[in-house]
Amino acid sequence: MTTALGPRPLLSILVRGAGFLALWVVLIGAAPKDLPIGIVAAACAAWTSESLWPAAGTISPLGLLRFVIRFLLQSVVAGVDVARRAFALRPALAPGFVTCRTSLPAGTARRALCAVMSLQPGKLPVAAEPDGTLLIHCLDLREPVLDEVAADETAFRCILQEGGGRG
């Protein structure tokens, strides 16, 4: 399939369209009268998504599953830790900034890693330099933040298959 924006991998658009249609069904329902609009909306969303974020690699379903499980477990642990600190009479905090380097290429892959890390309580990427340096705010500098960030990046890389990564 070719458009004014260049070639479009049909499989990528179909997979995205199926995902958007599934989201439509979850949000709106599967009533037969609503499905034609859902199909049109999913097709438009898939085309727009492919235009704004072209497929440059493939995603490992097993890597994604492992990452999601790790992310959910880590989020619960971090959330409990933050809640414990919030309700403590004297919270044990040592907030500050740490810097680390990522080997992910500048672009979508690096932004996605930072976005995922920002969803977890306790650490927040606040800047990403072109050379791969990340500035991360954390609640407690005594925690092994650099090790956690390295583990996050390693788990995130498992999602991207060989030659993958959207730059």
Secondary structure, DSSP 8 states (H G I E B T S, - for coil): -EETTEE--HHHHHHHHHHHHHHHHHHH---TTTHHHHHHHHHHHHHHHHHHS---S-B-HHHHHHHHHHHHHHHHHHHHHHHHHHHSSS---B-EEEEEE--S-TTHHHHHHHHHHHTSTTEEEEEE-TTSEEEEEESBTTS-HHHHHHHHHHHHHTTB-TT----
